[in-house]
């Protein structure tokens, strides 16, 4: 799966996802940190990449209709420490890998105890 990691995510997420066989880019490695949300999602769309972010703005389906993108995953963690985020990514990883072909057109809201999915395939 082709994935883009937002700037609010620990860079260690890249290694975890790459080790699972995913093609991962980061806004940092591409030098686009600080770009607007609209610019970021446009880049993801152009590159056909799933976006993984902590930015709740991307959960607004009116502004970012899931069916127009390759997938958006918004992590919602009460404690945004690196440890908490990495724990959630490791819990999420099997779901991303198993559903790799089906995430396009969907918005996943990932919390510590559940995943809510919106989009054309749900």
Rosetta blueprint (number, residue, H / E / L):
1 X L
2 X E
3 X E
4 X E
5 X E
6 X L
7 X L
8 X L
9 X L
10 X L
11 X L
12 X H
13 X H
14 X H
15 X H
16 X H
17 X H
18 X H
19 X H
20 X L
21 X L
22 X L
23 X E
24 X E
25 X E
26 X E
27 X L
28 X L
29 X L
30 X L
31 X L
32 X L
33 X L
34 X L
35 X L
36 X L
37 X H
38 X H
39 X H
40 X H
41 X H
42 X H
43 X H
44 X H
45 X H
46 X H
47 X H
48 X L
49 X L
50 X E
51 X E
52 X E
53 X E
54 X L
55 X L
56 X H
57 X H
58 X H
59 X H
60 X L
61 X L
62 X L
63 X L
64 X L
65 X L
66 X H
67 X H
68 X H
69 X L
70 X L
71 X L
72 X E
73 X E
74 X E
75 X E
76 X E
77 X L
78 X L
79 X L
80 X L
81 X L
82 X H
83 X H
84 X H
85 X H
86 X H
87 X H
88 X H
89 X H
90 X H
91 X H
92 X H
93 X H
94 X H
95 X H
96 X H
97 X H
98 X H
99 X L
100 X H
101 X H
102 X H
103 X L
104 X L
105 X L
106 X E
107 X E
108 X E
109 X E
110 X E
111 X E
112 X L
113 X L
114 X L
115 X E
116 X E
117 X E
118 X E
119 X E
120 X L
121 X L
122 X L
